[in-house]
Amino acid sequence: MADIAKYVPVNGGTTVGTDIKSLFSVIKTRRTVALFMFAFVGFTLLLAFCPSSNTSSPWVTNIFSASSTNSATRSQFSSLFDYFFSNTSSSPQQSTNFTSPSSSSSSSSSGSNNHTRSNNGSTELGNTGQEQLSDTNINENTTFAPPNTSTNNTRSSVLHANQTKASSPNVNENPPSTSNQVEKKGNSDVLKVNQTTPVVGNSPAKSDSSDKVSSRKGGKSIAEKGVASNITASPTKKKKDNGSGSEMSAKQGIESLMESLMNCDLFDGGWMKDNSYPLYKPGSCSFIDEQFSCIINGRPDKSYQKLKWKPKGCTLPRLNGGHMLELLRGKRLVFVGDSLNRNMWESLVCILKNAAKRPKNVYEAHGRSYFRGEVSYSFIFKDYNFTLEFFVSPFLVREWEMTDKNGGKKETLRLDLVGKSADQYKSADVLVFNTGHWWTHEKTSKGKDYYQEGSHVYEELNVLEAFRKALTTWSRWIDANVNPMKTMVFFRGYSASHFSGGQWNSGGACDNETNPIKNEKYLTPYPSKMLVLESVLKGMKTHVTYLNVTRLTDFRKDGHPSIYRKHPKQKLSEDERKEPLKYQDCSHWCLPGVPDSWNELLYAELLVKESKMRQHQRRASFEIVETKKRASIDGKIFLSFKFSLRIVIIPINEAL
């Protein structure tokens, strides 16, 4: 009886085997299978997004790497066990530290200058590292050394700059090596042609050789050698890489200088004595108009040539002609305006000619040596494929003739038309405009029966209103015809005159002035015409950089030609012989002299714009690399999800 009771089902139920079979039937229901599938997928995604010191999850990396170990029989899932039980001992083959093969060659030292990067990271460094690792030592001076190049490259090496926005670099490959990066045998490893960071060197003083800076003694930079940037430095290599710290300090110094220039009012400051000036030897430039050649014309004092403009908030870099020529390689720089812009143009011609490697290859396009009377002039710097031009347009709008009531010719000024030569320079890479002095002459200042719009001639028009109309016409032409992605536009402000006892045509004089004004209270008020100019510039679509030289020139009553405007042997008029002191030039400037500082300000502005463009380029490069990284991670996650579905769905299909 006991044996029979042993096999009788309790409460009429089934046996244990029947219970187990019914349990499996429950598991086979679709709802349970779906629940299991989603649980597995969720667990997989949890591992995929699990935090890790690497760019992506080690789980995902090991699953989708081509081969995780040297052993073909090793399970792909062993790393999962190691991830949760990190203290478990494993064979050397299994201690991969969850790093993908692509990044296993990277250095693990975060303290060294050779940064640890994955392949994605090395792509980023490959595009930007060359610029960062090829700077030389910075000195206290702020002179930018010229490139050492031995080939005549028609491309612009540094300033792609006529653009206000830089194009994004190609981050898919490392920068190609360029044939125009030639190493000089001496110790003057300075700015290479395709290097985007200008190098700060020693004070050039007066000799050309001192414009150069010594190369870093630690050897070539990593970028120049072509060595991969993500290698681990061995003890022997660390000795060679000791210069990287100084390179980084040089880069930081240059960036600090550029940042100070960006945040500085370059036109608020004072004049300081500097015996390293002028930028070129007086009498050495045959292209200076006689009107500006004060020393040749007999001026005895030279102290006016030894002054440098010093802004209050920063240091103005000394104009390095060799570097500026490289900035402008393959470009057109055009001055447009009156004789004061001719003054500035001739100054820059002499500075750059003095810095050219072969001055004989600098010449005026038509062989001219006298720069008055023609509509335009152009100097060719043959070795640099660069032209430096000047177009005469004293009002920036068109001088006109019309028939009066009596049938005669009448001169007017068309306030609604720009100058005739505008189409010839609208495609230039750099434009420097000015106007102002001719608006002070009798006819323009009175404004009677002179200003014209269309067929209408104003019987009388206030000169400030006429000036505003003319600048508005000019600004609309700039907005409509100049491409801001190619051309940089500057406007140089009014240059102060210093006639004492009269005006330019009424006995005004400045011949006894040998020192600048030192007390600001003696400066003249800011011209109302320049307020009109500022208002017009603010309303323009095209960005125009305002070179506000009015105040800094107001200090320099000592810098004018005065009575030294003509050579003593030149034939004088009868009135000039009778009253030589009555005919003085207190508007223009001796060369070398004040306009050289205008060009230093222009040079500084070019450096600032080039620096901004380089920063934008770096940001664009970084954003592209980060986008590629995110796309790569997203792709791995998608593959992980797809792989997880295959693992789950295949057994489910077999079960169903």
TORZA-795768 format. One record per residue (C-alpha): residue number from 1; residue in one letter; x, y, z. Coordinates in steps of 0.1 Angstrom, whole numbers. Layout:
% residues N
(pt NUM, a, (X, Y, Z))
...
% end
This chain:
% residues 656
(pt 1, m, (0, 0, 0))
(pt 2, a, (29, 23, 8))
(pt 3, d, (44, 16, -26))
(pt 4, i, (11, 24, -43))
(pt 5, a, (7, 57, -25))
(pt 6, k, (42, 66, -35))
(pt 7, y, (32, 70, -72))
(pt 8, v, (-3, 84, -67))
(pt 9, p, (-5, 121, -78))
(pt 10, v, (-11, 146, -51))
(pt 11, n, (-45, 163, -53))
(pt 12, g, (-50, 147, -86))
(pt 13, g, (-21, 166, -101))
(pt 14, t, (6, 155, -126))
(pt 15, t, (40, 142, -121))
(pt 16, v, (72, 163, -118))
(pt 17, g, (81, 154, -154))
(pt 18, t, (48, 168, -166))
(pt 19, d, (54, 200, -146))
(pt 20, i, (87, 205, -163))
(pt 21, k, (72, 200, -197))
(pt 22, s, (45, 225, -190))
(pt 23, l, (72, 250, -179))
(pt 24, f, (90, 247, -213))
(pt 25, s, (57, 253, -231))
(pt 26, v, (53, 286, -213))
(pt 27, i, (88, 296, -223))
(pt 28, k, (80, 290, -259))
(pt 29, t, (52, 316, -259))
(pt 30, r, (60, 346, -281))
(pt 31, r, (55, 371, -253))
(pt 32, t, (82, 355, -232))
(pt 33, v, (106, 353, -262))
(pt 34, a, (100, 389, -270))
(pt 35, l, (107, 398, -234))
(pt 36, f, (139, 379, -234))
(pt 37, m, (150, 395, -267))
(pt 38, f, (145, 430, -255))
(pt 39, a, (162, 422, -222))
(pt 40, f, (193, 409, -241))
(pt 41, v, (193, 439, -265))
(pt 42, g, (190, 463, -236))
(pt 43, f, (219, 446, -218))
(pt 44, t, (240, 448, -249))
(pt 45, l, (233, 485, -254))
(pt 46, l, (242, 491, -217))
(pt 47, l, (276, 476, -223))
(pt 48, a, (280, 496, -255))
(pt 49, f, (274, 529, -237))
(pt 50, c, (294, 519, -206))
(pt 51, p, (319, 546, -196))
(pt 52, s, (355, 539, -206))
(pt 53, s, (388, 558, -208))
(pt 54, n, (389, 550, -245))
(pt 55, t, (369, 569, -272))
(pt 56, s, (344, 540, -275))
(pt 57, s, (333, 511, -253))
(pt 58, p, (358, 483, -249))
(pt 59, w, (330, 458, -254))
(pt 60, v, (321, 472, -288))
(pt 61, t, (357, 476, -297))
(pt 62, n, (366, 440, -290))
(pt 63, i, (335, 426, -307))
(pt 64, f, (341, 444, -340))
(pt 65, s, (378, 444, -342))
(pt 66, a, (393, 423, -370))
(pt 67, s, (412, 401, -346))
(pt 68, s, (414, 406, -309))
(pt 69, t, (443, 384, -300))
(pt 70, n, (470, 364, -317))
(pt 71, s, (451, 332, -309))
(pt 72, a, (425, 323, -335))
(pt 73, t, (407, 301, -310))
(pt 74, r, (401, 328, -284))
(pt 75, s, (365, 337, -278))
(pt 76, q, (355, 372, -288))
(pt 77, f, (336, 375, -256))
(pt 78, s, (364, 369, -232))
(pt 79, s, (369, 406, -228))
(pt 80, l, (334, 409, -213))
(pt 81, f, (345, 386, -185))
(pt 82, d, (377, 406, -180))
(pt 83, y, (357, 438, -179))
(pt 84, f, (336, 428, -149))
(pt 85, f, (363, 407, -132))
(pt 86, s, (393, 429, -137))
(pt 87, n, (413, 412, -109))
(pt 88, t, (411, 378, -126))
(pt 89, s, (445, 368, -138))
(pt 90, s, (448, 362, -175))
(pt 91, s, (475, 353, -200))
(pt 92, p, (496, 380, -216))
(pt 93, q, (477, 375, -248))
(pt 94, q, (444, 384, -230))
(pt 95, s, (456, 415, -212))
(pt 96, t, (447, 439, -240))
(pt 97, n, (436, 466, -217))
(pt 98, f, (405, 470, -239))
(pt 99, t, (423, 490, -265))
(pt 100, s, (415, 485, -301))
(pt 101, p, (444, 474, -324))
(pt 102, s, (442, 507, -342))
(pt 103, s, (451, 525, -310))
(pt 104, s, (475, 500, -295))
(pt 105, s, (505, 518, -308))
(pt 106, s, (496, 550, -291))
(pt 107, s, (516, 563, -262))
(pt 108, s, (500, 560, -228))
(pt 109, s, (519, 588, -212))
(pt 110, s, (497, 619, -207))
(pt 111, g, (525, 639, -192))
(pt 112, s, (548, 640, -222))
(pt 113, n, (545, 664, -251))
(pt 114, n, (537, 635, -274))
(pt 115, h, (499, 633, -268))
(pt 116, t, (482, 599, -268))
(pt 117, r, (456, 598, -295))
(pt 118, s, (436, 571, -313))
(pt 119, n, (436, 570, -351))
(pt 120, n, (409, 597, -351))
(pt 121, g, (430, 618, -329))
(pt 122, s, (461, 614, -350))
(pt 123, t, (441, 626, -380))
(pt 124, e, (433, 658, -362))
(pt 125, l, (469, 663, -352))
(pt 126, g, (481, 655, -386))
(pt 127, n, (462, 685, -400))
(pt 128, t, (469, 709, -372))
(pt 129, g, (500, 696, -355))
(pt 130, q, (524, 708, -381))
(pt 131, e, (514, 743, -375))
(pt 132, q, (516, 739, -338))
(pt 133, l, (550, 721, -337))
(pt 134, s, (569, 742, -362))
(pt 135, d, (572, 775, -344))
(pt 136, t, (607, 786, -332))
(pt 137, n, (616, 803, -300))
(pt 138, i, (600, 836, -292))
(pt 139, n, (620, 865, -280))
(pt 140, e, (609, 897, -262))
(pt 141, n, (610, 917, -295))
(pt 142, t, (580, 917, -318))
(pt 143, t, (596, 915, -351))
(pt 144, f, (583, 888, -375))
(pt 145, a, (611, 871, -394))
(pt 146, p, (608, 865, -432))
(pt 147, p, (605, 830, -446))
(pt 148, n, (636, 812, -459))
(pt 149, t, (624, 801, -493))
(pt 150, s, (644, 793, -524))
(pt 151, t, (616, 789, -549))
(pt 152, n, (593, 814, -564))
(pt 153, n, (559, 802, -555))
(pt 154, t, (529, 821, -569))
(pt 155, r, (506, 809, -541))
(pt 156, s, (501, 829, -510))
(pt 157, s, (519, 810, -483))
(pt 158, v, (504, 825, -452))
(pt 159, l, (476, 850, -458))
(pt 160, h, (448, 832, -476))
(pt 161, a, (435, 863, -462))
(pt 162, n, (416, 881, -484))
(pt 163, q, (389, 859, -472))
(pt 164, t, (370, 869, -441))
(pt 165, k, (361, 832, -435))
(pt 166, a, (386, 804, -440))
(pt 167, s, (376, 772, -458))
(pt 168, s, (376, 740, -438))
(pt 169, p, (407, 719, -442))
(pt 170, n, (406, 683, -454))
(pt 171, v, (409, 661, -424))
(pt 172, n, (409, 628, -442))
(pt 173, e, (446, 629, -448))
(pt 174, n, (478, 644, -435))
(pt 175, p, (490, 676, -451))
(pt 176, p, (512, 668, -482))
(pt 177, s, (548, 677, -480))
(pt 178, t, (556, 709, -500))
(pt 179, s, (586, 715, -521))
(pt 180, n, (589, 751, -511))
(pt 181, q, (597, 743, -475))
(pt 182, v, (635, 745, -479))
(pt 183, e, (657, 743, -448))
(pt 184, k, (684, 769, -447))
(pt 185, k, (719, 755, -438))
(pt 186, g, (725, 782, -412))
(pt 187, n, (708, 787, -379))
(pt 188, s, (680, 807, -393))
(pt 189, d, (651, 783, -393))
(pt 190, v, (623, 808, -396))
(pt 191, l, (588, 809, -411))
(pt 192, k, (584, 785, -439))
(pt 193, v, (563, 794, -469))
(pt 194, n, (534, 772, -461))
(pt 195, q, (537, 778, -423))
(pt 196, t, (507, 797, -410))
(pt 197, t, (522, 810, -378))
(pt 198, p, (546, 839, -381))
(pt 199, v, (578, 837, -360))
(pt 200, v, (589, 863, -336))
(pt 201, g, (626, 870, -337))
(pt 202, n, (652, 894, -326))
(pt 203, s, (652, 931, -333))
(pt 204, p, (663, 936, -369))
(pt 205, a, (680, 969, -361))
(pt 206, k, (693, 983, -394))
(pt 207, s, (709, 953, -411))
(pt 208, d, (690, 927, -432))
(pt 209, s, (707, 898, -416))
(pt 210, s, (694, 907, -381))
(pt 211, d, (659, 903, -394))
(pt 212, k, (663, 866, -391))
(pt 213, v, (660, 844, -360))
(pt 214, s, (680, 815, -348))
(pt 215, s, (666, 780, -353))
(pt 216, r, (658, 758, -323))
(pt 217, k, (689, 738, -313))
(pt 218, g, (670, 707, -305))
(pt 219, g, (667, 698, -341))
(pt 220, k, (638, 699, -366))
(pt 221, s, (602, 698, -354))
(pt 222, i, (582, 666, -355))
(pt 223, a, (561, 680, -383))
(pt 224, e, (592, 687, -404))
(pt 225, k, (605, 652, -399))
(pt 226, g, (573, 636, -408))
(pt 227, v, (573, 615, -377))
(pt 228, a, (539, 602, -364))
(pt 229, s, (527, 624, -336))
(pt 230, n, (513, 596, -315))
(pt 231, i, (544, 576, -308))
(pt 232, t, (557, 570, -273))
(pt 233, a, (590, 589, -267))
(pt 234, s, (618, 567, -256))
(pt 235, p, (646, 581, -233))
(pt 236, t, (668, 587, -262))
(pt 237, k, (641, 605, -281))
(pt 238, k, (633, 627, -251))
(pt 239, k, (666, 644, -254))
(pt 240, k, (657, 654, -290))
(pt 241, d, (623, 665, -280))
(pt 242, n, (634, 689, -253))
(pt 243, g, (628, 718, -277))
(pt 244, s, (591, 710, -278))
(pt 245, g, (585, 730, -246))
(pt 246, s, (602, 760, -261))
(pt 247, e, (582, 756, -292))
(pt 248, m, (550, 755, -272))
(pt 249, s, (561, 786, -254))
(pt 250, a, (569, 803, -287))
(pt 251, k, (534, 794, -300))
(pt 252, q, (519, 807, -268))
(pt 253, g, (539, 839, -270))
(pt 254, i, (528, 845, -306))
(pt 255, e, (491, 838, -297))
(pt 256, s, (494, 861, -267))
(pt 257, l, (508, 889, -290))
(pt 258, m, (480, 883, -315))
(pt 259, e, (454, 883, -288))
(pt 260, s, (468, 916, -274))
(pt 261, l, (466, 931, -309))
(pt 262, m, (431, 920, -313))
(pt 263, n, (420, 935, -280))
(pt 264, c, (440, 967, -284))
(pt 265, d, (432, 1001, -297))
(pt 266, l, (462, 1005, -320))
(pt 267, f, (455, 1042, -326))
(pt 268, d, (455, 1053, -290))
(pt 269, g, (491, 1058, -278))
(pt 270, g, (522, 1080, -282))
(pt 271, w, (554, 1084, -301))
(pt 272, m, (586, 1068, -286))
(pt 273, k, (622, 1072, -296))
(pt 274, d, (637, 1041, -312))
(pt 275, n, (672, 1043, -326))
(pt 276, s, (666, 1012, -347))
(pt 277, y, (644, 1033, -370))
(pt 278, p, (639, 1042, -399))
(pt 279, l, (629, 1010, -417))
(pt 280, y, (651, 1018, -446))
(pt 281, k, (681, 1040, -451))
(pt 282, p, (674, 1076, -461))
(pt 283, g, (683, 1082, -497))
(pt 284, s, (684, 1045, -505))
(pt 285, c, (651, 1044, -523))
(pt 286, s, (650, 1060, -557))
(pt 287, f, (612, 1056, -560))
(pt 288, i, (605, 1083, -534))
(pt 289, d, (590, 1114, -550))
(pt 290, e, (612, 1145, -548))
(pt 291, q, (584, 1162, -528))
(pt 292, f, (589, 1137, -500))
(pt 293, s, (627, 1133, -501))
(pt 294, c, (635, 1158, -473))
(pt 295, i, (670, 1147, -465))
(pt 296, i, (681, 1148, -502))
(pt 297, n, (664, 1182, -504))
(pt 298, g, (687, 1195, -476))
(pt 299, r, (668, 1190, -443))
(pt 300, p, (695, 1189, -416))
(pt 301, d, (678, 1173, -387))
(pt 302, k, (670, 1135, -386))
(pt 303, s, (654, 1130, -352))
(pt 304, y, (619, 1128, -368))
(pt 305, q, (630, 1095, -384))
(pt 306, k, (637, 1079, -350))
(pt 307, l, (602, 1078, -336))
(pt 308, k, (580, 1047, -334))
(pt 309, w, (543, 1047, -327))
(pt 310, k, (535, 1029, -294))
(pt 311, p, (499, 1020, -286))
(pt 312, k, (490, 1022, -249))
(pt 313, g, (475, 986, -246))
(pt 314, c, (499, 966, -267))
(pt 315, t, (532, 965, -286))
(pt 316, l, (530, 973, -323))
(pt 317, p, (552, 947, -342))
(pt 318, r, (580, 962, -363))
(pt 319, l, (572, 959, -400))
(pt 320, n, (592, 930, -414))
(pt 321, g, (592, 935, -451))
(pt 322, g, (602, 899, -460))
(pt 323, h, (574, 885, -440))
(pt 324, m, (549, 910, -454))
(pt 325, l, (560, 900, -489))
(pt 326, e, (552, 864, -481))
(pt 327, l, (519, 874, -467))
(pt 328, l, (511, 891, -500))
(pt 329, r, (527, 866, -524))
(pt 330, g, (506, 862, -555))
(pt 331, k, (483, 891, -546))
(pt 332, r, (474, 927, -555))
(pt 333, l, (476, 955, -530))
(pt 334, v, (460, 987, -543))
(pt 335, f, (460, 1022, -528))
(pt 336, v, (432, 1045, -540))
(pt 337, g, (429, 1081, -530))
(pt 338, d, (447, 1114, -530))
(pt 339, s, (484, 1124, -527))
(pt 340, l, (485, 1114, -490))
(pt 341, n, (478, 1078, -501))
(pt 342, r, (505, 1082, -527))
(pt 343, n, (527, 1092, -497))
(pt 344, m, (518, 1059, -480))
(pt 345, w, (521, 1039, -512))
(pt 346, e, (557, 1052, -519))
(pt 347, s, (566, 1044, -483))
(pt 348, l, (555, 1008, -486))
(pt 349, v, (572, 1004, -520))
(pt 350, c, (605, 1014, -504))
(pt 351, i, (600, 992, -474))
(pt 352, l, (592, 961, -494))
(pt 353, k, (619, 968, -521))
(pt 354, n, (645, 970, -493))
(pt 355, a, (634, 936, -480))
(pt 356, a, (631, 919, -514))
(pt 357, k, (657, 892, -521))
(pt 358, r, (665, 906, -555))
(pt 359, p, (657, 944, -555))
(pt 360, k, (665, 945, -592))
(pt 361, n, (633, 925, -598))
(pt 362, v, (612, 953, -584))
(pt 363, y, (602, 978, -610))
(pt 364, e, (573, 1001, -621))
(pt 365, a, (552, 984, -648))
(pt 366, h, (558, 1011, -674))
(pt 367, g, (593, 1021, -663))
(pt 368, r, (582, 1054, -647))
(pt 369, s, (602, 1071, -620))
(pt 370, y, (580, 1102, -616))
(pt 371, f, (547, 1095, -600))
(pt 372, r, (526, 1126, -606))
(pt 373, g, (503, 1133, -635))
(pt 374, e, (491, 1098, -644))
(pt 375, v, (459, 1081, -634))
(pt 376, s, (476, 1050, -620))
(pt 377, y, (510, 1034, -612))
(pt 378, s, (520, 998, -605))
(pt 379, f, (551, 983, -590))
(pt 380, i, (558, 947, -598))
(pt 381, f, (577, 924, -573))
(pt 382, k, (585, 898, -598))
(pt 383, d, (600, 872, -574))
(pt 384, y, (568, 873, -554))
(pt 385, n, (542, 876, -582))
(pt 386, f, (529, 906, -563))
(pt 387, t, (519, 941, -575))
(pt 388, l, (517, 972, -554))
(pt 389, e, (495, 998, -571))
(pt 390, f, (482, 1033, -567))
(pt 391, f, (451, 1048, -584))
(pt 392, v, (445, 1086, -583))
(pt 393, s, (410, 1094, -570))
(pt 394, p, (412, 1123, -545))
(pt 395, f, (374, 1124, -539))
(pt 396, l, (366, 1087, -545))
(pt 397, v, (337, 1100, -567))
(pt 398, r, (340, 1113, -602))
(pt 399, e, (352, 1147, -613))
(pt 400, w, (330, 1159, -641))
(pt 401, e, (325, 1186, -668))
(pt 402, m, (293, 1199, -680))
(pt 403, t, (281, 1227, -704))
(pt 404, d, (270, 1258, -686))
(pt 405, k, (244, 1283, -697))
(pt 406, n, (269, 1302, -719))
(pt 407, g, (280, 1271, -737))
(pt 408, g, (313, 1269, -719))
(pt 409, k, (327, 1240, -698))
(pt 410, k, (320, 1239, -661))
(pt 411, e, (337, 1216, -635))
(pt 412, t, (315, 1197, -611))
(pt 413, l, (318, 1168, -587))
(pt 414, r, (294, 1139, -594))
(pt 415, l, (284, 1127, -559))
(pt 416, d, (265, 1098, -574))
(pt 417, l, (293, 1082, -595))
(pt 418, v, (325, 1065, -583))
(pt 419, g, (358, 1072, -600))
(pt 420, k, (364, 1061, -636))
(pt 421, s, (391, 1036, -627))
(pt 422, a, (370, 1017, -601))
(pt 423, d, (365, 986, -623))
(pt 424, q, (402, 982, -627))
(pt 425, y, (409, 976, -590))
(pt 426, k, (376, 961, -577))
(pt 427, s, (391, 925, -578))
(pt 428, a, (423, 934, -559))
(pt 429, d, (431, 913, -528))
(pt 430, v, (438, 943, -505))
(pt 431, l, (423, 978, -510))
(pt 432, v, (434, 1009, -491))
(pt 433, f, (412, 1040, -496))
(pt 434, n, (414, 1075, -484))
(pt 435, t, (399, 1109, -491))
(pt 436, g, (397, 1142, -471))
(pt 437, h, (423, 1169, -480))
(pt 438, w, (407, 1179, -512))
(pt 439, w, (374, 1185, -494))
(pt 440, t, (391, 1214, -475))
(pt 441, h, (399, 1234, -507))
(pt 442, e, (380, 1265, -515))
(pt 443, k, (357, 1252, -541))
(pt 444, t, (346, 1221, -522))
(pt 445, s, (344, 1238, -488))
(pt 446, k, (321, 1265, -501))
(pt 447, g, (300, 1241, -521))
(pt 448, k, (285, 1267, -544))
(pt 449, d, (274, 1256, -579))
(pt 450, y, (298, 1226, -577))
(pt 451, y, (282, 1194, -565))
(pt 452, q, (261, 1174, -589))
(pt 453, e, (237, 1144, -588))
(pt 454, g, (224, 1132, -621))
(pt 455, s, (217, 1163, -641))
(pt 456, h, (210, 1184, -611))
(pt 457, v, (237, 1208, -599))
(pt 458, y, (232, 1222, -564))
(pt 459, e, (234, 1259, -561))
(pt 460, e, (248, 1254, -527))
(pt 461, l, (254, 1223, -506))
(pt 462, n, (271, 1220, -472))
(pt 463, v, (304, 1203, -475))
(pt 464, l, (296, 1177, -448))
(pt 465, e, (264, 1167, -466))
(pt 466, a, (283, 1165, -499))
(pt 467, f, (310, 1144, -482))
(pt 468, r, (283, 1121, -468))
(pt 469, k, (267, 1117, -502))
(pt 470, a, (300, 1109, -518))
(pt 471, l, (310, 1083, -492))
(pt 472, t, (276, 1067, -494))
(pt 473, t, (280, 1063, -532))
(pt 474, w, (314, 1048, -526))
(pt 475, s, (301, 1024, -499))
(pt 476, r, (273, 1012, -521))
(pt 477, w, (297, 1005, -549))
(pt 478, i, (319, 985, -524))
(pt 479, d, (290, 964, -512))
(pt 480, a, (278, 957, -548))
(pt 481, n, (312, 951, -565))
(pt 482, v, (338, 939, -540))
(pt 483, n, (338, 903, -530))
(pt 484, p, (345, 902, -492))
(pt 485, m, (355, 865, -494))
(pt 486, k, (384, 876, -515))
(pt 487, t, (392, 912, -509))
(pt 488, m, (401, 930, -476))
(pt 489, v, (391, 966, -475))
(pt 490, f, (408, 993, -455))
(pt 491, f, (400, 1030, -452))
(pt 492, r, (428, 1053, -439))
(pt 493, g, (415, 1083, -420))
(pt 494, y, (424, 1120, -423))
(pt 495, s, (460, 1129, -419))
(pt 496, a, (465, 1161, -398))
(pt 497, s, (481, 1192, -413))
(pt 498, h, (502, 1217, -393))
(pt 499, f, (501, 1251, -411))
(pt 500, s, (509, 1279, -387))
(pt 501, g, (500, 1315, -396))
(pt 502, g, (480, 1305, -427))
(pt 503, q, (470, 1276, -449))
(pt 504, w, (487, 1258, -477))
(pt 505, n, (481, 1286, -501))
(pt 506, s, (483, 1316, -477))
(pt 507, g, (517, 1315, -461))
(pt 508, g, (511, 1287, -436))
(pt 509, a, (545, 1274, -422))
(pt 510, c, (560, 1245, -402))
(pt 511, d, (597, 1249, -411))
(pt 512, n, (608, 1255, -375))
(pt 513, e, (592, 1223, -361))
(pt 514, t, (617, 1197, -351))
(pt 515, n, (599, 1179, -323))
(pt 516, p, (564, 1164, -320))
(pt 517, i, (536, 1177, -298))
(pt 518, k, (539, 1161, -264))
(pt 519, n, (509, 1176, -246))
(pt 520, e, (476, 1163, -258))
(pt 521, k, (458, 1195, -250))
(pt 522, y, (474, 1211, -280))
(pt 523, l, (459, 1185, -304))
(pt 524, t, (431, 1196, -327))
(pt 525, p, (395, 1183, -323))
(pt 526, y, (385, 1152, -341))
(pt 527, p, (374, 1162, -377))
(pt 528, s, (337, 1162, -383))
(pt 529, k, (343, 1146, -417))
(pt 530, m, (357, 1115, -400))
(pt 531, l, (326, 1113, -378))
(pt 532, v, (306, 1112, -411))
(pt 533, l, (330, 1085, -424))
(pt 534, e, (325, 1063, -393))
(pt 535, s, (288, 1066, -396))
(pt 536, v, (289, 1054, -433))
(pt 537, l, (313, 1025, -425))
(pt 538, k, (289, 1013, -398))
(pt 539, g, (261, 1011, -423))
(pt 540, m, (280, 990, -448))
(pt 541, k, (274, 952, -455))
(pt 542, t, (311, 948, -463))
(pt 543, h, (335, 949, -434))
(pt 544, v, (359, 978, -438))
(pt 545, t, (389, 982, -414))
(pt 546, y, (393, 1018, -404))
(pt 547, l, (429, 1030, -400))
(pt 548, n, (423, 1059, -378))
(pt 549, v, (456, 1078, -381))
(pt 550, t, (441, 1113, -374))
(pt 551, r, (452, 1116, -338))
(pt 552, l, (486, 1099, -341))
(pt 553, t, (495, 1122, -370))
(pt 554, d, (483, 1153, -351))
(pt 555, f, (513, 1148, -327))
(pt 556, r, (538, 1150, -356))
(pt 557, k, (541, 1186, -365))
(pt 558, d, (578, 1179, -370))
(pt 559, g, (573, 1154, -399))
(pt 560, h, (564, 1175, -428))
(pt 561, p, (586, 1186, -458))
(pt 562, s, (580, 1223, -450))
(pt 563, i, (606, 1242, -471))
(pt 564, y, (624, 1210, -480))
(pt 565, r, (599, 1200, -506))
(pt 566, k, (622, 1207, -536))
(pt 567, h, (658, 1200, -543))
(pt 568, p, (680, 1231, -540))
(pt 569, k, (691, 1227, -576))
(pt 570, q, (656, 1226, -589))
(pt 571, k, (644, 1257, -607))
(pt 572, l, (621, 1278, -585))
(pt 573, s, (594, 1301, -596))
(pt 574, e, (597, 1338, -593))
(pt 575, d, (575, 1340, -562))
(pt 576, e, (593, 1311, -546))
(pt 577, r, (626, 1328, -550))
(pt 578, k, (613, 1360, -535))
(pt 579, e, (595, 1345, -506))
(pt 580, p, (608, 1309, -501))
(pt 581, l, (592, 1306, -466))
(pt 582, k, (558, 1314, -480))
(pt 583, y, (556, 1281, -500))
(pt 584, q, (558, 1252, -475))
(pt 585, d, (543, 1218, -475))
(pt 586, c, (528, 1211, -441))
(pt 587, s, (503, 1184, -453))
(pt 588, h, (525, 1157, -468))
(pt 589, w, (552, 1138, -449))
(pt 590, c, (589, 1133, -453))
(pt 591, l, (601, 1098, -462))
(pt 592, p, (613, 1079, -443))
(pt 593, g, (589, 1092, -417))
(pt 594, v, (553, 1091, -405))
(pt 595, p, (537, 1071, -434))
(pt 596, d, (561, 1042, -425))
(pt 597, s, (541, 1039, -392))
(pt 598, w, (508, 1038, -412))
(pt 599, n, (522, 1008, -430))
(pt 600, e, (532, 992, -397))
(pt 601, l, (496, 996, -386))
(pt 602, l, (485, 980, -419))
(pt 603, y, (509, 952, -413))
(pt 604, a, (496, 946, -378))
(pt 605, e, (460, 945, -391))
(pt 606, l, (470, 919, -417))
(pt 607, l, (486, 898, -390))
(pt 608, v, (454, 900, -369))
(pt 609, k, (432, 890, -398))
(pt 610, e, (455, 861, -407))
(pt 611, s, (455, 850, -370))
(pt 612, k, (417, 851, -369))
(pt 613, m, (414, 832, -401))
(pt 614, r, (438, 805, -387))
(pt 615, q, (418, 802, -355))
(pt 616, h, (386, 797, -376))
(pt 617, q, (404, 771, -396))
(pt 618, r, (414, 753, -364))
(pt 619, r, (379, 753, -351))
(pt 620, a, (366, 740, -384))
(pt 621, s, (392, 713, -384))
(pt 622, f, (383, 703, -349))
(pt 623, e, (346, 702, -356))
(pt 624, i, (351, 680, -386))
(pt 625, v, (373, 656, -367))
(pt 626, e, (347, 655, -338))
(pt 627, t, (320, 648, -363))
(pt 628, k, (340, 619, -378))
(pt 629, k, (345, 605, -343))
(pt 630, r, (308, 607, -335))
(pt 631, a, (299, 591, -368))
(pt 632, s, (324, 563, -360))
(pt 633, i, (310, 557, -326))
(pt 634, d, (274, 558, -339))
(pt 635, g, (284, 533, -365))
(pt 636, k, (299, 509, -340))
(pt 637, i, (268, 512, -318))
(pt 638, f, (246, 504, -348))
(pt 639, l, (267, 474, -357))
(pt 640, s, (265, 463, -320))
(pt 641, f, (227, 466, -321))
(pt 642, k, (226, 447, -354))
(pt 643, f, (249, 420, -341))
(pt 644, s, (228, 416, -309))
(pt 645, l, (196, 412, -329))
(pt 646, r, (212, 384, -349))
(pt 647, i, (223, 366, -317))
(pt 648, v, (188, 368, -303))
(pt 649, i, (167, 363, -335))
(pt 650, i, (185, 332, -348))
(pt 651, p, (178, 310, -317))
(pt 652, i, (142, 324, -316))
(pt 653, n, (136, 314, -352))
(pt 654, e, (149, 280, -344))
(pt 655, a, (128, 278, -313))
(pt 656, l, (97, 288, -331))
% end
